[in-house]
Amino acid sequence: MVVLGIVLFIAVAVGLVFLFRWGDNGCDGIHALAQILSITFLVIQVIVLIAGICIGVSFIGSGTKAELLNKTYGTNYTAKEIFFAEDIIEEIKRVQRTRIEIEGLK
């Protein structure tokens, strides 16, 4: 998946370079449009790259968090489960703690 993302990123970057160079050939409407499109797609590509890096760092962190939760609570969560359902897992832990506290008061 990562290799596919890298290949796609490089392919789009090369396409943008060709589009920008083609837009640099003259001043008529189609060349100006090519330059505007290449700059617009470049900005979009940079935004997607930054978002991808942020999501990737979060996914890598969820693997470490899964290991810690599994060791602490004796569970068997995977990094994928922690990444996509972390809020649900936290809610389940909170409900279990509340139930233990209520049962302890009786």
C-alpha positions, -999 to +999 in steps of 0.1 A: +000+000+000+028+024+009+047+015-023+016+022-044+012+056-027+048+065-034+045+054-070+013+074-074+029+105-058+059+103-081+036+098-112+015+128-103+046+149-096+061+140-130+027+148-147+026+181-130+061+190-142+052+181-178+019+201-175+038+231-161+064+229-188+037+226-215+020+257-200+053+276-203+053+273-241+032+303-249+008+329-237-024+317-253-054+305-232-046+267-232-010+272-219-021+296-192-048+271-182-022+243-180+000+264-157-030+273-134-040+236-133-005+224-126-001+249-097-036+240-083-028+202-085+006+208-069-011+225-039-036+197-036-008+171-038+011+188-010-020+190+012-027+153+006+010+145+014+008+163+047-025+146+056-010+112+047+020+118+069-002+127+098-024+097+094+007+074+089+022+087+122-011+081+140-013+046+126+023+038+137+015+052+172-016+030+174+006-001+171+025+009+201-007+018+220-021-016+211+010-034+226+007-013+258-031-020+261-026-057+255+001-059+280-017-039+307-053-053+303-045-087+289-065-080+257-057-089+221-062-056+202-044-050+169-031-017+157-059-015+131-085-019+158-069+008+179-066+031+150-102+029+138-120+022+171-100+038+198-129+059+211-151+028+214-124+009+232-119+038+257-157+039+263-158+002+270-129+005+295-147+035+312-180+015+315-161-015+329-144+008+355-177+024+364-193-010+369-165-023+391-167+009+412-205+005+416-202-032+424-175-024+449-199+000+468-225-026+473 
